[in-house]
Amino acid sequence: MNEVIGYVRIEIKGEVPEQFINECQNRGIVLWDLENDKNGTISADILTTNVKDVRWVAKKTGCKFRFLERHGGPFFVRRVMKRYGFVAGIGLFFAVLWFLSNLVWNVEIEGATPELEHELRLTIEELGVRPGVLQSRLPSPEELQSIVSAEVSEATWIGVNVRGTTYQFQVVQKELAEPHEDAAPRHLVANRDAVVHDIFVEHGEAQVKEDDYVEKGDVLISGLIGNEENQQQVAATGSVEGEIWYETKVTVPLERTYEVIEDEPQVHHRLLLGSLRVPLWGIREPEAENIKQEVDQSNWKLFGYDLPFGYEQKRMYETENYTQSYEEKEAVEVAKEFAKEEIFDHVDVDAEIKDEKVLHHEVENGKVKVNIHYEMIEEIVEEQPIVQGD
Amino acid sequence: MKRFRKWIEQWMGEQFDLPSDIMMDLPRVTMIGNLHIYIENHRGLVRFTNEEVILRFKGGWLYVRGSDFVIKMILPEEILIEGTIHDVVYDIND
């Protein structure tokens, strides 16, 4: 504290310097480190803020005083300011450092072929991104990203990052789909029992036609083409859609009970101190019988450590139970919805429903049991390699 | 009258087990070896040299003698003296 305000060492010379000390006490001036140098001369430290008062006390008690040393912040600053060249140097250093750190020093391009890199480099140089320009003159990375992405069409995506003084461009290039190598010779066979709904052959020879019944493992599109004398093996490609039957059983209760939130929630705020809950707001408990609670708790963290403090918000909703009852007909409709959901759990999403038939429904114990028959259309092909020398 | 008052003060201090420095405004002196001496309840500095410090208190003087005295701190009722202390003498005028 004394160092901040600054303090001075003074020398008091007089007939009775003790009087000076006592008078200082009366006036509330703090003295410390008093030393008796020789008879009638005392030196002491005082705060710079008290210098005026001390001068007055000295006059009153008939003592002479002079300053010996100056200590603390203000004097230090004054001394430093005398070496203004030094101070200016420090200032200049930081200014230059700041200036240089705001320049672009490096532009990195990653993940591009040489041609694309060159093109990208030309594009961004046009925008002004090159070593030696001020970062503040450039568009923001987000803007750069959108401009560059639009200009350089060969890239699928260009990410722009500023890491200190380096602009990083990460390029994901479009890969042109190369005609893939001929796969090994193969048949396409059925992966389950079905009725063929539609068949489309790209390579190979169709072995079945629409409305044929196929069993699992039957060849649908053969990889062997040509006649007996001039036979060739190819990789069969194509798609075969088959009709598959599913039967699902769904049970729907005729009565359903809902919980409905009635009113605005009552909110309690609590401060957590360890395991203690200190109420901040909200004491009244709701009166209703049915209450639904939601509790949000957050713990405060410091440097990744959990602090023993937290905040809890508890929302209490008054709820009312409602009962909804279905007619039998409605229940069947609901059952159909459920059945559809269930069926798509088992089959591919691309599959489509060709037909839907309620086979049977019965009411039992307040529940409706429904059997539903589905005709689904699905892809049924499976690859099967042709073993050489067969 | 003065004596009577002093007698009352002393009597009360003894009866109620109160520290006498509070009851009777006496100086409380704390010494750490012969290096520091800390005096509370003084009533002013009478003399301060390298070898001697004289303090006034209610009803007398306190002499501290030794060598190399430095007053580390002085407040209206407290004083901390550093140095080599040889003797502490009370001079009480009844």
Contacts between the chains, C-beta under 8 A, distances in Angstrom:
chain1	res1	chain2	res2	distance
A	17	B	48	7.3
A	18	B	45	4.8
A	18	B	46	6.1
A	18	B	47	5.8
A	18	B	48	5.4
A	21	B	45	5.1
A	21	B	48	6.9
A	21	B	74	6.6
A	22	B	44	4.8
A	22	B	45	5.6
A	25	B	44	7.4
A	25	B	74	6.6
A	25	B	75	7.0
A	25	B	76	4.7
A	26	B	76	7.4
A	28	B	76	7.9
A	30	B	75	7.4
A	31	B	71	7.5
A	31	B	74	5.5
A	32	B	71	7.6
A	32	B	72	6.3
A	32	B	73	5.1
A	32	B	74	7.3
A	33	B	70	6.3
A	33	B	71	7.4
A	33	B	72	6.3
A	34	B	48	6.8
A	34	B	70	6.6
A	34	B	71	3.7
A	34	B	74	6.7
A	35	B	70	5.2
A	35	B	71	7.9
A	36	B	48	5.9
A	36	B	49	4.9
A	36	B	50	5.0
A	36	B	69	6.9
A	39	B	49	7.0
A	42	B	48	6.7
A	44	B	71	7.8
